[in-house]
C-alpha cells in the first residue's frame, strides 16, 4: 500500500495498518524531508513542533536554520519552562560545536547556567565500588591528522574511590596523570 487513510484518522505511507496518527514504513528506512522552497542564506529550513491545544501549541521542538550560507545550517532543540515561551536549550552549530543553554558556543561543548554554577555529571551506577576503583574519567588525547590516536600524548582526569561503597559515607580522590 502506498497511502492509507483509516476511518479513525490514522495515515499510513507504506503500510495498510497505521497504528499511530502518521506511520511511515520503507524497507530501506522511512524518511521525512522538510524543504524550504525559497533560496536564502538565513532563516528557518523546517521544524517539528510539539504542544498542547488546551494550553500552548508550541511547547518545544526541533528546528533547522540556515546560518549565513546556502550550504550551512544549525540545529536547535527547544523546550519551555513553566510560564515562559519555548526557547533554544541545545544547539549544534554548522562547525559541530554544541551549546547547552547558549546559542553561540565558542568550544566543542559549552555548558551555561543562568544564575548558578554549571555542572556536568559523570555517574557510575554500581553497588560494588571498592577503594581504588575508578568512578569516572575524562580523557584528553592527541589525534594525528590521519585520524589515528597518538597514545603517547594526552592526559586523564580520573576520580578514584577513596573507600568501599557505603551510601552513608562515600568519597573519592582525583588523580591527574
C-alpha atoms as a printed R data frame, in Angstrom:
    type eleno elety resid chain resno       x      y      z
1   ATOM     1    CA   UNK     A     1   0.000  0.000  0.000
2   ATOM     2    CA   UNK     A     2   1.286  3.413 -0.932
3   ATOM     3    CA   UNK     A     3  -1.117  5.554  1.133
4   ATOM     4    CA   UNK     A     4  -3.755  4.503  3.667
5   ATOM     5    CA   UNK     A     5  -6.239  6.772  5.419
6   ATOM     6    CA   UNK     A     6  -8.173  4.966  8.137
7   ATOM     7    CA   UNK     A     7 -11.650  5.966  9.352
8   ATOM     8    CA   UNK     A     8 -10.175  6.975 12.723
9   ATOM     9    CA   UNK     A     9  -7.788  9.417 11.035
10  ATOM    10    CA   UNK     A    10  -4.542  7.428 11.117
11  ATOM    11    CA   UNK     A    11  -2.461  7.847  7.964
12  ATOM    12    CA   UNK     A    12  -0.086  5.204  6.682
13  ATOM    13    CA   UNK     A    13   2.544  5.519  3.997
14  ATOM    14    CA   UNK     A    14   3.962  2.144  3.049
15  ATOM    15    CA   UNK     A    15   1.577  0.392  5.467
16  ATOM    16    CA   UNK     A    16  -2.102 -0.552  5.279
17  ATOM    17    CA   UNK     A    17  -2.478 -0.645  9.077
18  ATOM    18    CA   UNK     A    18  -1.054  2.535 10.640
19  ATOM    19    CA   UNK     A    19  -1.089  2.272 14.434
20  ATOM    20    CA   UNK     A    20  -0.471  5.970 15.163
21  ATOM    21    CA   UNK     A    21  -1.537  9.294 13.627
22  ATOM    22    CA   UNK     A    22   1.162  9.101 10.937
23  ATOM    23    CA   UNK     A    23   3.179  5.954 10.270
24  ATOM    24    CA   UNK     A    24   5.773  5.570  7.553
25  ATOM    25    CA   UNK     A    25   7.367  2.260  6.582
26  ATOM    26    CA   UNK     A    26  10.011  1.525  3.956
27  ATOM    27    CA   UNK     A    27  12.341 -1.432  3.528
28  ATOM    28    CA   UNK     A    28  15.385  0.854  3.422
29  ATOM    29    CA   UNK     A    29  14.127  3.000  6.332
30  ATOM    30    CA   UNK     A    30  11.475  5.694  6.221
31  ATOM    31    CA   UNK     A    31  12.452  9.311  5.748
32  ATOM    32    CA   UNK     A    32  10.671 12.627  6.136
33  ATOM    33    CA   UNK     A    33  12.051 15.596  4.237
34  ATOM    34    CA   UNK     A    34  11.263 19.227  5.002
35  ATOM    35    CA   UNK     A    35  12.471 21.626  2.305
36  ATOM    36    CA   UNK     A    36  12.106 25.382  2.090
37  ATOM    37    CA   UNK     A    37  11.195 26.448 -1.428
38  ATOM    38    CA   UNK     A    38  12.854 29.881 -1.316
39  ATOM    39    CA   UNK     A    39  16.638 30.026 -1.513
40  ATOM    40    CA   UNK     A    40  18.296 32.162  1.153
41  ATOM    41    CA   UNK     A    41  21.285 32.269  3.486
42  ATOM    42    CA   UNK     A    42  19.329 32.678  6.700
43  ATOM    43    CA   UNK     A    43  16.018 31.670  8.200
44  ATOM    44    CA   UNK     A    44  14.214 28.520  9.208
45  ATOM    45    CA   UNK     A    45  14.513 25.454  6.987
46  ATOM    46    CA   UNK     A    46  11.998 23.288  8.840
47  ATOM    47    CA   UNK     A    47  10.696 22.369 12.256
48  ATOM    48    CA   UNK     A    48   8.991 19.711 14.317
49  ATOM    49    CA   UNK     A    49   6.886 21.451 16.959
50  ATOM    50    CA   UNK     A    50   5.257 19.837 19.984
51  ATOM    51    CA   UNK     A    51   2.436 21.323 22.015
52  ATOM    52    CA   UNK     A    52  -0.922 21.009 23.682
53  ATOM    53    CA   UNK     A    53  -4.038 22.560 22.106
54  ATOM    54    CA   UNK     A    54  -5.543 23.119 25.576
55  ATOM    55    CA   UNK     A    55  -2.694 25.302 26.813
56  ATOM    56    CA   UNK     A    56   0.162 26.009 24.421
57  ATOM    57    CA   UNK     A    57   0.657 24.733 20.889
58  ATOM    58    CA   UNK     A    58   4.391 25.486 20.861
59  ATOM    59    CA   UNK     A    59   5.940 23.989 23.985
60  ATOM    60    CA   UNK     A    60   9.081 22.745 22.277
61  ATOM    61    CA   UNK     A    61  10.566 21.170 19.220
62  ATOM    62    CA   UNK     A    62  13.478 20.800 16.850
63  ATOM    63    CA   UNK     A    63  14.311 23.492 14.300
64  ATOM    64    CA   UNK     A    64  16.838 23.728 11.470
65  ATOM    65    CA   UNK     A    65  18.142 27.126 10.366
66  ATOM    66    CA   UNK     A    66  20.446 28.298  7.609
67  ATOM    67    CA   UNK     A    67  23.114 30.410  9.215
68  ATOM    68    CA   UNK     A    68  24.990 32.558  6.775
69  ATOM    69    CA   UNK     A    69  25.331 30.498  3.597
70  ATOM    70    CA   UNK     A    70  23.100 28.372  1.381
71  ATOM    71    CA   UNK     A    71  25.082 25.273  2.388
72  ATOM    72    CA   UNK     A    72  25.403 25.990  6.129
73  ATOM    73    CA   UNK     A    73  22.951 25.205  8.924
74  ATOM    74    CA   UNK     A    74  22.455 24.680 12.629
75  ATOM    75    CA   UNK     A    75  20.005 22.536 14.584
76  ATOM    76    CA   UNK     A    76  18.223 23.807 17.679
77  ATOM    77    CA   UNK     A    77  16.310 21.889 20.351
78  ATOM    78    CA   UNK     A    78  13.673 23.939 22.165
79  ATOM    79    CA   UNK     A    79  11.814 23.389 25.433
80  ATOM    80    CA   UNK     A    80   9.515 25.578 27.501
81  ATOM    81    CA   UNK     A    81   9.806 26.453 31.183
82  ATOM    82    CA   UNK     A    82   6.621 26.910 33.231
83  ATOM    83    CA   UNK     A    83   5.073 30.255 32.359
84  ATOM    84    CA   UNK     A    84   7.612 31.004 29.624
85  ATOM    85    CA   UNK     A    85   7.967 30.586 25.888
86  ATOM    86    CA   UNK     A    86   9.769 27.810 24.048
87  ATOM    87    CA   UNK     A    87  13.440 28.739 23.756
88  ATOM    88    CA   UNK     A    88  16.563 27.058 22.430
89  ATOM    89    CA   UNK     A    89  18.183 24.916 25.117
90  ATOM    90    CA   UNK     A    90  20.636 22.969 22.920
91  ATOM    91    CA   UNK     A    91  22.233 23.975 19.629
92  ATOM    92    CA   UNK     A    92  24.544 22.123 17.253
93  ATOM    93    CA   UNK     A    93  26.365 24.665 15.094
94  ATOM    94    CA   UNK     A    94  27.484 24.269 11.494
95  ATOM    95    CA   UNK     A    95  31.022 23.543 12.732
96  ATOM    96    CA   UNK     A    96  29.905 20.863 15.207
97  ATOM    97    CA   UNK     A    97  30.050 22.854 18.428
98  ATOM    98    CA   UNK     A    98  27.352 22.001 20.970
99  ATOM    99    CA   UNK     A    99  25.888 24.622 23.249
100 ATOM   100    CA   UNK     A   100  23.701 23.850 26.248
101 ATOM   101    CA   UNK     A   101  21.787 26.958 27.379
102 ATOM   102    CA   UNK     A   102  23.764 29.084 24.918
103 ATOM   103    CA   UNK     A   103  23.090 29.667 21.224
104 ATOM   104    CA   UNK     A   104  26.672 30.679 20.416
105 ATOM   105    CA   UNK     A   105  29.092 28.095 21.843
106 ATOM   106    CA   UNK     A   106  32.756 29.001 21.453
107 ATOM   107    CA   UNK     A   107  34.070 25.488 22.207
108 ATOM   108    CA   UNK     A   108  33.224 21.947 21.110
109 ATOM   109    CA   UNK     A   109  30.987 21.680 24.192
110 ATOM   110    CA   UNK     A   110  29.868 24.702 26.172
111 ATOM   111    CA   UNK     A   111  27.529 24.356 29.154
112 ATOM   112    CA   UNK     A   112  25.991 27.540 30.565
113 ATOM   113    CA   UNK     A   113  23.688 28.106 33.502
114 ATOM   114    CA   UNK     A   114  21.926 31.372 34.276
115 ATOM   115    CA   UNK     A   115  22.350 32.488 37.895
116 ATOM   116    CA   UNK     A   116  24.181 29.410 39.084
117 ATOM   117    CA   UNK     A   117  27.169 27.150 38.679
118 ATOM   118    CA   UNK     A   118  27.040 24.898 35.605
119 ATOM   119    CA   UNK     A   119  27.930 21.279 36.163
120 ATOM   120    CA   UNK     A   120  28.422 18.060 34.259
121 ATOM   121    CA   UNK     A   121  27.663 14.778 35.988
122 ATOM   122    CA   UNK     A   122  29.576 11.583 35.247
123 ATOM   123    CA   UNK     A   123  27.964  8.743 37.171
124 ATOM   124    CA   UNK     A   124  28.908  5.156 37.793
125 ATOM   125    CA   UNK     A   125  25.858  3.152 38.834
126 ATOM   126    CA   UNK     A   126  27.314  0.226 40.713
127 ATOM   127    CA   UNK     A   127  26.726 -1.278 44.164
128 ATOM   128    CA   UNK     A   128  30.164 -2.908 44.314
129 ATOM   129    CA   UNK     A   129  32.577  0.035 44.238
130 ATOM   130    CA   UNK     A   130  35.637 -0.621 46.400
131 ATOM   131    CA   UNK     A   131  38.576  1.503 47.497
132 ATOM   132    CA   UNK     A   132  40.760  2.221 44.452
133 ATOM   133    CA   UNK     A   133  38.078  1.693 41.772
134 ATOM   134    CA   UNK     A   134  37.811  4.310 39.033
135 ATOM   135    CA   UNK     A   135  34.491  6.145 39.314
136 ATOM   136    CA   UNK     A   136  34.810  8.263 36.174
137 ATOM   137    CA   UNK     A   137  37.375  9.667 33.778
138 ATOM   138    CA   UNK     A   138  37.878 12.496 31.329
139 ATOM   139    CA   UNK     A   139  40.466 11.734 28.647
140 ATOM   140    CA   UNK     A   140  42.495 14.245 26.639
141 ATOM   141    CA   UNK     A   141  44.183 12.657 23.610
142 ATOM   142    CA   UNK     A   142  46.244 13.840 20.675
143 ATOM   143    CA   UNK     A   143  44.781 12.707 17.347
144 ATOM   144    CA   UNK     A   144  47.084 12.794 14.317
145 ATOM   145    CA   UNK     A   145  45.942 14.433 11.088
146 ATOM   146    CA   UNK     A   146  45.241 10.994  9.608
147 ATOM   147    CA   UNK     A   147  42.746 10.304 12.413
148 ATOM   148    CA   UNK     A   148  44.863  7.893 14.434
149 ATOM   149    CA   UNK     A   149  45.228  8.493 18.160
150 ATOM   150    CA   UNK     A   150  48.754  9.109 19.429
151 ATOM   151    CA   UNK     A   151  48.658  7.178 22.723
152 ATOM   152    CA   UNK     A   152  51.882  8.833 23.927
153 ATOM   153    CA   UNK     A   153  50.345 12.325 24.023
154 ATOM   154    CA   UNK     A   154  47.474 13.073 26.356
155 ATOM   155    CA   UNK     A   155  46.196 13.322 29.887
156 ATOM   156    CA   UNK     A   156  43.390 11.944 32.023
157 ATOM   157    CA   UNK     A   157  41.467 13.267 34.977
158 ATOM   158    CA   UNK     A   158  40.153 10.341 36.960
159 ATOM   159    CA   UNK     A   159  38.056 10.088 40.113
160 ATOM   160    CA   UNK     A   160  39.135  7.143 42.286
161 ATOM   161    CA   UNK     A   161  37.052  5.713 45.135
162 ATOM   162    CA   UNK     A   162  38.694  6.542 48.460
163 ATOM   163    CA   UNK     A   163  36.874  3.764 50.273
164 ATOM   164    CA   UNK     A   164  34.495  0.870 49.718
165 ATOM   165    CA   UNK     A   165  30.999  1.947 48.670
166 ATOM   166    CA   UNK     A   166  28.835  2.915 51.623
167 ATOM   167    CA   UNK     A   167  25.745  5.006 50.939
168 ATOM   168    CA   UNK     A   168  26.163  6.878 54.237
169 ATOM   169    CA   UNK     A   169  29.840  7.707 53.788
170 ATOM   170    CA   UNK     A   170  31.468  7.767 50.369
171 ATOM   171    CA   UNK     A   171  34.310  9.878 48.996
172 ATOM   172    CA   UNK     A   172  36.729  9.961 46.126
173 ATOM   173    CA   UNK     A   173  40.184 11.243 45.229
174 ATOM   174    CA   UNK     A   174  41.022 12.964 41.950
175 ATOM   175    CA   UNK     A   175  44.078 11.738 40.105
176 ATOM   176    CA   UNK     A   176  45.520 13.799 37.246
177 ATOM   177    CA   UNK     A   177  48.021 11.985 35.050
